[in-house]
Amino acid sequence: MSDNLLDARGVKQRMAAFLRQPVSRLEDDALLSDLVGESFVLVEMVIELQEQLNIRLVQEDLKSVKTVGQLTKLFEERASK
């Protein structure tokens, strides 16, 4: 696990950098499918976040994730384990 404090803002900042979008577009209720044009981009972003944050997710973790808030919460939960 990373020594850096992991919070929703930190995850959103990393997401925004990857997507080349302002953080302000990443509201908790924003649909991930609206932010990325192709599903493979979403997969690439999750892989990148896992590498940056040194957190591993499994496919089962991601099945119900649809929004920015759900994804940030998932990373926060995994970081606290």
C-alpha positions in Angstrom: 0.0 0.0 0.0 1.2 3.5 -0.7 2.5 5.7 2.1 0.5 8.6 0.7 -2.8 9.5 2.3 -5.4 8.2 -0.1 -8.6 10.1 -0.3 -11.3 10.8 -2.9 -9.7 14.0 -3.9 -6.4 12.3 -4.6 -8.1 9.6 -6.7 -10.1 12.2 -8.6 -6.9 14.2 -9.3 -5.3 11.1 -10.8 -8.4 10.3 -12.8 -8.6 13.9 -14.1 -4.9 13.8 -15.2 -5.4 10.5 -17.0 -8.6 11.7 -18.7 -7.2 15.2 -19.4 -10.3 16.6 -17.8 -10.7 19.2 -15.1 -11.3 17.7 -11.7 -14.6 19.7 -11.5 -16.1 17.4 -14.1 -15.5 14.4 -11.8 -18.5 14.8 -9.6 -19.3 11.8 -7.4 -22.5 11.1 -9.4 -20.8 11.4 -12.8 -21.1 8.2 -14.9 -17.8 6.8 -15.8 -19.2 5.8 -19.2 -19.9 9.5 -19.9 -16.3 10.5 -19.1 -14.6 7.9 -21.3 -15.5 7.3 -24.9 -14.5 3.7 -25.0 -14.6 1.0 -22.4 -11.0 0.1 -22.9 -10.0 3.6 -21.8 -11.8 3.0 -18.6 -9.9 -0.3 -18.1 -6.6 1.5 -18.9 -7.5 4.2 -16.3 -8.2 1.7 -13.6 -5.0 -0.2 -14.3 -3.1 3.1 -14.2 -4.7 4.0 -10.9 -3.9 0.6 -9.4 -0.3 1.1 -10.4 0.0 4.6 -9.1 -1.8 3.8 -5.8 -0.3 0.3 -5.4 -3.7 -1.1 -4.9 -5.0 -4.2 -6.6 -8.6 -4.7 -7.6 -10.3 -7.7 -9.0 -13.0 -7.9 -11.6 -15.5 -8.7 -9.0 -14.7 -5.4 -7.2 -15.6 -3.4 -10.4 -18.8 -5.1 -11.5 -21.1 -2.7 -9.7 -19.0 0.5 -10.2 -20.7 2.9 -12.4 -19.9 6.4 -11.1 -16.8 8.4 -10.1 -17.9 8.3 -6.5 -18.2 4.5 -6.4 -14.8 4.1 -8.0 -13.1 6.6 -5.6 -14.8 4.9 -2.6 -13.6 1.5 -3.8 -10.0 2.7 -3.9 -10.4 4.3 -0.5 -11.8 1.1 1.0 -9.0 -1.0 -0.5 -6.3 1.4 0.8 -7.6 1.1 4.3 -7.2 -2.7 4.3 
